[in-house]
Amino acid sequence: MQRTYPIDFLAEVDTNVYVVDSTGNESAIEGLELDILTKASPSDAWQLSFATTFYGNGQETTPLPFDFSGESGGPFTGTTPMSFNPPPTSTPPEPPALFLASLASYWAHWKTYQGPPVGTIFSDGSFTSGYGEYIDQYPDGSIYNGYPTTFSFSVDTSQPGWEFSAQGGYPVECGGIDSTLTATGGSAGAVVQDPNRSTFGAGLAPGSYASVTYQNLHESCVLANPDGTLAVVGDDGQVFSATGTGA
């Protein structure tokens, strides 16, 4: 029961992710999407504030075991209302307020060192080591799109973050991670955005720049596991800012 605004709820939604192989054939992969909807006041509409998809085989298509408590007969029966988001009661390996910041540092380590931090508390998975192996193809400081490029990761502070409980009282933290890419002109000259805006995305006007910076927002949930590790669900990302400094 939420008696003050803003109010929110999380839904797990069956979905299909359509992929195209090297020959151009399209196929659907069954998956799940985590959606958080929020309502700021009685007069405001519901808004989709968070969405991330996870898909594949086995555990990644199994609904997350979110917790509930209270009467099993329904939300308004008996003396104890059903609660679908009870506060976490189990102790995680680090404070939940640090989960998203730790994920940002974890991904940044893959960019810099092409591997996870020694003694990491993150378990292997598609959105931890799997995503790390994907992003380390362009290490920090490497040539990307023809230009020397640096990368950084940080928690997106424009989102409030949301906490849930799963797997028997263990905290789940959902929110955004900003990944920032900065390309600078080297000995070859200025950084060029082509007339079709394909090099650095539609948000940056064609032209020559001394440097170009664009940011992606990745939406993820970090789950504390009973075995003392952290797991991650989702890394959906979109470019939301592209800026250039004059050449």
Sequence and secondary structure as in RCSB ss.txt:
>XXXX:A:sequence
MQRTYPIDFLAEVDTNVYVVDSTGNESAIEGLELDILTKASPSDAWQLSFATTFYGNGQETTPLPFDFSGESGGP
FTGTTPMSFNPPPTSTPPEPPALFLASLASYWAHWKTYQGPPVGTIFSDGSFTSGYGEYIDQYPDGSIYNGYPTT
FSFSVDTSQPGWEFSAQGGYPVECGGIDSTLTATGGSAGAVVQDPNRSTFGAGLAPGSYASVTYQNLHESCVLAN
PDGTLAVVGDDGQVFSATGTGA
>XXXX:A:secstr
   SSSEEEEEEEEEEEEEE TTS EEEEEEEEEEEEEE STTS  EEEEEEEEESSGGGGS   B  BS TT T
TSSSS  BSS    S  SS GGGHHHHHHHHHHHHHHHSS  TT SB  STTTHHHHHHHTTS TTSEETTEEEE
EEEEE TTS  EEEEETTTEEEEEEEEEEEEEEE  TT SEEE TT  SS TTS SEEEEEEEEEEEEEEEEEE 
TTS EEEEEEEEEEEEEEEEE 
